[in-house]
Amino acid sequence: ENISQLCEALDFVLLMTYDYNEKLMTSFGASLEGNGRDSVAENIQKFINKNCSASKVVMGISTYGKLYRLRKSSRSEVGAQGVRLNDVEYHRVREISTIFD
């Protein structure tokens, strides 16, 4: 794990700063600032602390969303629990989204 040598050899370091939450719940893609868990700022700082020039660090952001059904339709706030779509629901959504592609 020699980040400084890697950064020296590369023109840019593209950091994936999304999908920090893999649970089935409504959430932001990633916390920008630390709250005792991984955050975008903490992970970028790790590279800078390992002598990777800040001008080389590029923050990747997601341009998509995730789809699942809420466990309780009355709860849609951040942190609300979700359930995976069954095959029929998933394919129905894919058919609809194809129309808009």
C-alpha positions in Angstrom: 0.0 0.0 0.0 2.3 2.7 -1.2 -0.1 5.5 -2.1 2.6 8.2 -2.5 4.4 6.1 -5.2 1.0 5.4 -6.9 0.1 9.1 -6.9 3.5 10.1 -8.3 3.1 7.7 -11.2 -0.5 8.8 -12.1 -1.9 12.0 -13.6 -5.1 11.7 -11.4 -6.5 9.6 -8.7 -10.2 9.0 -9.1 -11.9 8.2 -5.8 -15.3 6.5 -5.8 -17.0 8.5 -3.1 -20.4 7.0 -3.2 -22.2 3.8 -2.3 -20.9 3.9 1.2 -24.3 2.6 2.4 -25.1 -0.9 1.1 -28.1 -1.5 3.4 -31.6 -1.5 2.1 -32.5 1.9 3.5 -33.0 5.4 2.3 -29.8 7.4 2.6 -27.4 9.8 1.1 -24.8 8.2 -1.2 -22.0 9.1 1.3 -21.5 11.4 4.2 -19.4 14.4 3.2 -18.0 14.9 6.7 -17.2 12.4 9.4 -19.6 11.2 12.0 -17.6 8.3 13.4 -17.9 6.4 10.1 -16.2 6.7 6.8 -16.8 9.9 5.0 -15.8 11.5 1.7 -13.7 14.1 3.5 -11.9 11.5 5.6 -11.1 9.3 2.6 -9.8 12.2 0.5 -7.7 13.3 3.4 -6.2 9.8 3.7 -4.7 10.2 0.2 -3.5 13.7 0.9 -1.9 12.5 4.2 0.0 9.9 2.2 1.7 12.6 0.1 -0.8 12.5 -2.8 -1.1 16.0 -4.2 -4.6 17.4 -3.6 -4.6 18.6 -7.2 -4.5 15.0 -8.4 -7.4 13.8 -6.2 -10.7 13.7 -8.1 -13.9 13.1 -6.2 -16.2 10.7 -8.1 -19.9 11.2 -7.6 -22.8 9.0 -8.5 -25.2 9.9 -11.2 -27.7 7.1 -10.5 -30.1 6.0 -7.8 -31.0 2.7 -6.3 -34.5 1.2 -6.4 -36.3 -0.8 -3.8 -39.7 -0.8 -2.1 -40.1 0.9 1.3 -40.9 -1.6 4.1 -43.5 0.8 5.4 -45.0 3.2 2.8 -45.7 5.8 5.5 -42.0 6.1 6.3 -39.9 7.7 3.6 -37.4 9.8 5.6 -33.6 9.2 5.5 -33.0 5.9 7.2 -36.3 4.3 6.3 -36.0 0.5 5.8 -36.5 -0.9 2.3 -37.0 -4.4 0.8 -35.6 -5.8 -2.4 -37.9 -5.8 -5.4 -39.1 -9.2 -6.5 -38.3 -10.3 -10.1 -41.7 -9.1 -11.4 -41.3 -5.7 -9.9 -37.7 -5.4 -11.1 -38.6 -6.3 -14.7 -41.6 -4.0 -14.7 -39.3 -1.1 -13.7 -36.7 -2.1 -16.3 -39.4 -2.0 -19.0 -40.6 1.4 -17.9 -37.0 2.8 -17.6 -36.1 1.6 -21.1 -38.8 3.9 -22.5 -37.0 6.9 -21.1 -33.5 5.8 -22.1 
